[in-house]
Amino acid sequence: MPADINDDASGIKGEMEREIVLGRNIHTDCWEVKEPDADDEVTGERKASMASVLAPYRRTLIERTKNHLGYPINLDFEYGALAQFQHFSINNLGDPFIDESNYGVHSREFEVGVLDWFARLWELEKNEYWGYITNCGTEGNLHGILVGREVYPDGILYASRESHYSVFKAARMYRMECEKVDALAPKVTFKKPIGSVSVSGHKFVGCPMPCGVQITRLEHINALSRNVEYLASRDATMMGSRNGHAPIFLWYTLNKKGYRWFQKEVQKCLQNAHYLKDRLRDAGIGAMLNELSSTVVLERPLDEEFIRKWQLACQGNIAHVVVMPNVTVEKLDKFLNELITRRATWYGDDGKHQSPCVASNIGKENCLCFLHK
């Protein structure tokens, strides 16, 4: 749980936590869908009206992408060669390993190619695995845990306290007993007695739509799958219709980059994360970076406007920056320089406010409040 700010250290009572209120929504700011006028094909007014909405929206995306630091999304990708497939409704419904489905507009050949690539990475033979391209990592977690429940109906779900929130969502959905434990993720390999692995495809790999990869041992999938005559295939996935474009995007970038490129990018991200952590600490800002991680945890900025600008993920007294392949040293310098300048106004020389104590979050050795300097 997030720790309260130490009153003596900060002069601020309670947690630095933005209230989330159910019921507030975006209806007042949404772009309304309107019926075209009868003569719109002649006047073209509706087309011009929609263009006037889309153009500033594109500019907004460009601007927001410049200041994206808090979430693990790789925005460094280029898929212009795949624009030719936007005119097709590509649907990978059913089991990707069964080619008898009557629905012919699919990309299962690309999907299985991507799955084979990840199976090799995780040291699992082709005849030993089953998997599919999901809509996101959460779907993969839901699928993997469901397979586990079907194989072990009375089993208990053990999960690290630091697990993704979707793991605990799955426990609620499936009404499973869940025990939280202290654990760190080991090297991922099926040489160990693990049942399945799920990763996001739009994060480190980079993709314009959310997607993921789910792989499990072939011996387990029969506990979940059922034949569906309507599909002329097996139903073993969480969803029925599945995005057939995502496997093509993943296939394209994996072929373009390969294992060695990703290894180089990992090293670059780790180096840039260490650069950020060192500069924060040199500026007197508490920060922590775990070994083999590119996520830098720091004290939460006091200004919500600054947090929203840089799209930082926050919890209690802390925030974090995820250094992805698109996050350059130049972008980090821009963030750091603005943070240091703004911080001087938040914690002035009047002594009324001090930076928060984050020792309970990131350890005393990483906290730089006035108690732990």
ABEGO torsion letter per residue (X at the ends): XBBBBBAAAAGBBEBBBBBBBBGBBAAAABBBBBBBBAAAAAAGAAAAAAAAAAAAAAAAAAAAAABBAABBBBABBBAAAAAAAAABBBBABEBAABAABABABBAAAAAAAAAAAAAAAAGBBAAABBBBBBABAAAAAAAAAAAAAAABAABBBBBBAABBAAAAAAAAAAGBBBBBBBBBBBBBBAABBBABBBBBAABAAEBABBBBBBBBBAAAAAAABBBBAAAGBBBABABBBBBAAAAAAAAAAAAAAEAAAAAAAAAAAAAAAAAAAAAAAAAGBBBBBBBGBABBBBBBBABAAAAAAAGBBBBEABBBBBBBAABBAAAAAAAAAAAAAAAAAABBAAGABBBBBAAAAAEAAABABAAAX
